[in-house]
């Protein structure tokens, strides 16, 4: 494996590990994980979970070290997630009546913590 492939693999693996830690965090909160890595044309939703109040959370996960991780969320990402939501409910109509929220999950490798940041409630 050349250096170029290593550079691509490491961030991908860290991203997947961050998604797994975020999933475990949501499960500790008592949330039901509905899906991981739902892909649709033009986007992806990292995690989908239903909380104890019956709200569907569509979660974008970012991981890294130190301050500023939360600054990696951009409106365009949440626009893509929202578009995927409409595709998701067409495939899983039982989710259609649930209120939903777009969230960011920050995995901080330095503090070994996961933070959930509510972004948009719809």
GIWOZI-V864286 format. One record per backbone hydrogen bond with DSSP energy under -1.0 kcal/mol. CO is the residue of the C=O (numbers start at 1). NH is the residue of the N-H. E is the energy in kcal/mol with one decimal. If there is no record, write none. Layout:
BEGIN
co=CO nh=NH e=E
co=CO nh=NH e=E
END
This chain:
BEGIN
co=2 nh=6 e=-1.8
co=3 nh=7 e=-2.2
co=4 nh=8 e=-1.2
co=5 nh=9 e=-2.4
co=6 nh=10 e=-2.4
co=8 nh=12 e=-1.3
co=9 nh=13 e=-2.9
co=10 nh=14 e=-2.6
co=11 nh=15 e=-2.5
co=12 nh=16 e=-2.4
co=13 nh=17 e=-2.4
co=14 nh=18 e=-2.5
co=15 nh=19 e=-2.2
co=16 nh=20 e=-2.1
co=17 nh=21 e=-2.3
co=18 nh=22 e=-2.3
co=19 nh=23 e=-2.4
co=20 nh=24 e=-2.4
co=21 nh=25 e=-2.2
co=22 nh=26 e=-2.4
co=23 nh=27 e=-2.2
co=24 nh=28 e=-2.0
co=25 nh=29 e=-1.3
co=26 nh=31 e=-2.1
co=27 nh=30 e=-1.5
co=32 nh=50 e=-2.4
co=35 nh=48 e=-2.2
co=38 nh=45 e=-2.7
co=40 nh=43 e=-2.2
co=43 nh=40 e=-2.3
co=45 nh=38 e=-2.1
co=46 nh=37 e=-2.9
co=47 nh=59 e=-3.0
co=48 nh=34 e=-2.9
co=48 nh=35 e=-1.5
co=49 nh=57 e=-3.9
co=50 nh=32 e=-2.4
co=51 nh=54 e=-1.7
co=55 nh=51 e=-2.4
co=56 nh=101 e=-2.5
co=57 nh=49 e=-2.1
co=58 nh=103 e=-2.6
co=59 nh=47 e=-1.7
co=60 nh=105 e=-2.8
co=62 nh=107 e=-2.9
co=64 nh=109 e=-3.4
co=69 nh=72 e=-2.0
co=74 nh=77 e=-1.2
co=74 nh=78 e=-1.3
co=75 nh=79 e=-2.1
co=76 nh=80 e=-1.9
co=77 nh=81 e=-2.0
co=78 nh=82 e=-2.3
co=79 nh=83 e=-1.9
co=80 nh=84 e=-2.3
co=81 nh=85 e=-1.9
co=82 nh=86 e=-1.3
co=83 nh=87 e=-1.2
co=84 nh=88 e=-2.9
co=85 nh=89 e=-2.6
co=87 nh=91 e=-1.3
co=88 nh=92 e=-2.3
co=92 nh=95 e=-2.2
co=93 nh=96 e=-1.3
co=95 nh=98 e=-1.5
co=99 nh=56 e=-2.9
co=100 nh=122 e=-2.6
co=101 nh=58 e=-3.0
co=102 nh=119 e=-2.4
co=102 nh=120 e=-2.1
co=103 nh=60 e=-2.5
co=104 nh=117 e=-3.8
co=105 nh=62 e=-2.8
co=106 nh=115 e=-2.7
co=107 nh=64 e=-2.1
co=108 nh=112 e=-1.2
co=108 nh=113 e=-1.5
co=113 nh=108 e=-2.7
co=115 nh=106 e=-3.1
co=117 nh=104 e=-2.9
co=120 nh=102 e=-3.4
END
